[in-house]
Amino acid sequence: MQISNRHFIQSTLEETVEPGNLVVDGAAGIGLNTRFLSSRVGSQGQVLTFSEEKENANQIASSLFMAGLQDRVDVINGVLTQGKLQAQIGKVSKLDLAILDYGSDTGTSLPNRETLNEQITLLWDHLKDDGLLIVNLTRNQQAANFDVSITNDTDKASYQTHSDLTYLIERKDD
């Protein structure tokens, strides 16, 4: 029996995210990762979540409010861009973890290759040393859309099922 990519991602987040962390959910979709991350960062941590669809952003915000987690999360309506990310964290803050989840169960449409690689590079540039970037893609789209140029400074691993392929890319301590 093979575990799902969702289970693999949540297990990784559970072991990696600590109270006080600053994390980004760069492709929130319906908020699966956002809700989980908000419970893990604690009251001293912060989750920045980017939702391309306004309706999804509103549903995520409502769900967080109902769970009492709204103070830990900034829900940003729109696609992750450099301007939006820097408006939230500034030029000094570094991320402990970032995730781009375009998997088959997220309700998020995969961007074109150029946009995806811009998002990966943007998040990579804002990660702390030993920070983790998680990229989850549907298997039928991953080969055409994923081309990371950051591989020289990384430790990476992947996990795949019949539907999705998940990359874990760790920024090495300089």
N, C-alpha and C positions, 0 to 999 in steps of 0.2 A: 504494500500500500504506500503510495506516494503522498506526502503532505502537500497541501496547496501552497501557491506562492503567497497568498494572503497570510496563512499561518506562518510561513517562513519569515515574512516581513515583520509581522507582529512579534514573533519570538526574538528577532534581531533588535527591534525597537525596545522591547522589554529589557533585554540585556545591556543595551547601549545607552539609552536615554536616562539621565539622572535628574533629580531635583535641582533646579537652578539653571538648567540648560537653556540655551537659545537655539530653537530649531525652526526650520522652514518646511512647510508642506507646499511645494511649488506648483502642484497640480491637484487641488483638493477634490475635484469631482463632487461626490456626494458626502464627503467628509469622513470617510472611514478612518484614515490615518490621523486626521485632525483631532477627533474625539479621543483616540487612544493616546496621542502625544500629549494632549492637554492634561490627561490624568497622570502622566508620567513626569512632567516637568515640575510639578508642585506649585505652590503659591509664589515661589521666588523665581520660577522660570517663565519663559515666554514662547509662544508658538505664533509664527506668522504664516497665515494660510492664504493662498491665492486661488480664487475661484473664478474661472472664466465666465460662468453663467451666473447672472444676478440672482435668479431663482434659487440656485444651489447655495450661493453665498447667504441668502436670507434663511434658508433651511438649516444651514450649518450654525449660523448665529443663534437661531431659535433653539436648536438642540443643545448648544452649549449653555444657553441661559437656563433651560429646563434642568440641566445637570449641575448648575452652579459653577460652571467652569469658564464663564465669559470673561472674567478678569485676566485670564492667562493667555487669551488668544486675540489676535488682531486679524479679523477677516477682511481681506482686501479683495474687492470686486475687480476682476480683470486678470489678464495673463501676466505671469511673472516677467518683469523687465528690470533692467538695471536701475532706471529712475525710480520705479516703485519700491524696489528692495532697498535702495540707499535712502529713500525717504523714511523708511521704517527703522533701519538700523544705523544709518549714518555711514561714514567712511572708516570708522575706527573699530566698531564691533565686529567680532568674528563669530561664525556659527559653529555650534558643536556638531550638528547633524542637519542634513538636508535630504529631502526625498522628492523625487519626481515619479509619480505613480500613474502611468498611462496603461495599466493592466486591463485585462478583459472584464473585470468586475467593478470598475470604478465609475463608469458613466462619463469618463473624460475622453474626449477625442484626441488622438495623437497629432501633435503639430507636424509641420513639414520638417525635413531634415535640418535645414538651416536654423529654424527657430529652436528645435530641440537641442542642437549643439550649442547655440548661444546660451540657452538656459543652463545647460550642464557647465559650461565654462564660467558663467556668472556665479553660480553656486560654488563651484570649485574655488574660485578666486576669493570667496568670502568665508571659506572653511578655516577653522583653527588647525594647527598642526595636530595630527592624530584624529582629526574630524572625519566623519563618515558621510559619503554621498551614496544614496540608494537610488537606483534607476530601475523601474519596472516597466516592461514593454510587452505587448502581445507578441508571441513568437512569429506570427506571420508578418509583422511590421518591423521587427527589430533589425533585421539585416539591411533593410533599405534606409533606415533612419538613424542608426546609432553609429557615430564615428568620433570617438573620443581622442582628442589630441593631448590629453593630460596624462597619458599612461606612463610616461617616464618617471614621474614622481609618486607612483602609487603602489599600493598593495591592493590587489583586486581578486574577487571571487565571483562566481555566478551560480545561480540555481535555476533550473528550468523544469517546467512541467509541460504537459501537452498544450497548454494554452498560453503561458507566459514565460518570460525570461527575466530574471532579476539579477542585477549587478550590484555588488557591494564594492565601493571604491574608497579606500582609506588613504587619507593624506598623510604621508610619512613626516615624522618629526624632522625638521631641518637641522 
